[in-house]
Amino acid sequence: DMVKSADVGGLDKYVRKNISASTMCRFIHFLMCHNGHWTLVVHDTESGEWKHYNLMRQRMVRVDVHYTEALLLVS
């Protein structure tokens, strides 16, 4: 809900607080729940890479809505 919040000031404060609290950590974990399904987004502070972990595999050509939600967090 915080990612989709229209309160830009509140979102900025939330992100700054959590990022500053994790300055000594290599990996920052973001648990995400979308449509009742949990996935994990991990930021590697050393390499700058983001990874998305989703145990539910998409079938055929369907768009992975959980990955789409994770992209919102990364951006």
MORASUL-V687139 format. One record per residue. N is the residue number from 1. BURIAL is + if it has 24 or more other ideal C-beta (glycine too) atoms within 12 Angstrom, else -. Layout:
# MORASUL-V687139
n burial
N BURIAL
N BURIAL
This chain:
# MORASUL-V687139
n burial
1 -
2 -
3 +
4 -
5 -
6 -
7 -
8 -
9 -
10 -
11 -
12 -
13 -
14 -
15 -
16 -
17 -
18 -
19 -
20 -
21 -
22 -
23 -
24 -
25 -
26 -
27 -
28 +
29 -
30 +
31 -
32 +
33 -
34 +
35 -
36 -
37 -
38 -
39 +
40 +
41 +
42 +
43 +
44 -
45 -
46 -
47 -
48 -
49 -
50 -
51 -
52 +
53 -
54 -
55 -
56 -
57 -
58 -
59 -
60 -
61 -
62 -
63 -
64 -
65 -
66 +
67 +
68 -
69 +
70 +
71 -
72 -
73 +
74 -
75 -
